[in-house]
Amino acid sequence: MSGVSDVRHVLVLPDRDAAEEVVEALGERFGVGEEPRLVRDALAGEDDAEDAQWLVVLRDEDGRLDAGELDRFAGEWDGWREEP
């Protein structure tokens, strides 16, 4: 066993602006070093960009980020943390 896990957290945000703000704030609030990934997640059957959610995917190999804290943090932008 290598001891290295591939832990990821996925924060779901209502729009791109909120997701971009979350990415900036993650570094300030949690000291996240690696740049999180932004992913557009279109809702099933919807082509309109207005109906898309945005995902912020961040790695946490050290397991130092608290899931509850991240959920509360995402809630500040009307988002949430998705369970893996």
C-alpha positions in Angstrom: 0.0 0.0 0.0 1.5 3.3 -1.1 -0.2 5.5 1.6 -1.2 8.1 -1.0 -4.9 8.4 -1.5 -6.7 10.1 -4.3 -9.1 12.1 -2.2 -11.2 14.7 -4.1 -13.9 17.1 -3.0 -16.5 18.3 -5.4 -18.3 21.6 -4.7 -21.4 22.3 -6.7 -22.1 25.9 -7.5 -25.1 27.5 -9.2 -23.1 29.5 -11.8 -19.7 30.3 -13.2 -19.2 33.5 -11.3 -19.9 31.8 -8.0 -17.5 28.9 -8.9 -14.7 31.4 -9.8 -15.2 33.3 -6.5 -15.0 29.9 -4.7 -11.7 29.0 -6.4 -10.2 32.3 -5.3 -11.6 32.1 -1.7 -10.4 28.4 -1.3 -6.8 29.6 -1.3 -7.4 32.3 1.1 -9.6 30.4 3.6 -8.1 26.9 3.4 -4.6 27.5 2.0 -5.3 25.2 -1.0 -2.1 25.1 -3.0 -3.1 23.3 -6.1 -5.5 25.1 -8.4 -8.9 23.5 -8.2 -10.5 22.5 -11.5 -13.7 24.2 -12.8 -16.1 21.9 -14.7 -19.4 22.9 -16.3 -22.1 20.4 -15.5 -25.1 20.8 -17.8 -28.3 19.4 -16.4 -29.7 16.4 -18.2 -31.6 17.5 -21.3 -30.6 21.1 -21.0 -28.6 22.9 -23.7 -28.9 26.4 -22.2 -25.8 27.6 -20.3 -28.1 29.2 -17.8 -29.2 25.8 -16.7 -25.7 24.6 -16.0 -24.2 24.0 -12.6 -20.5 24.5 -12.1 -18.3 22.1 -10.2 -15.1 23.0 -8.4 -13.0 19.8 -8.0 -10.1 19.9 -5.6 -7.6 17.3 -4.5 -6.9 16.6 -0.9 -4.3 13.8 -0.7 -3.4 14.7 2.8 -7.0 14.5 4.0 -6.7 17.9 5.8 -9.9 19.5 4.5 -13.0 19.0 6.6 -16.0 17.9 4.6 -18.5 19.8 6.8 -16.5 22.9 6.6 -16.3 22.7 2.8 -20.1 22.2 2.7 -20.7 25.3 4.8 -18.2 27.2 2.7 -19.9 26.3 -0.6 -23.2 27.2 1.1 -22.0 30.8 1.2 -22.5 30.8 -2.6 -25.7 28.8 -2.5 -23.8 25.6 -3.3 -22.9 22.4 -1.6 -20.3 19.7 -1.3 -21.2 16.5 -3.3 -20.6 13.2 -1.5 -18.2 11.0 -3.5 
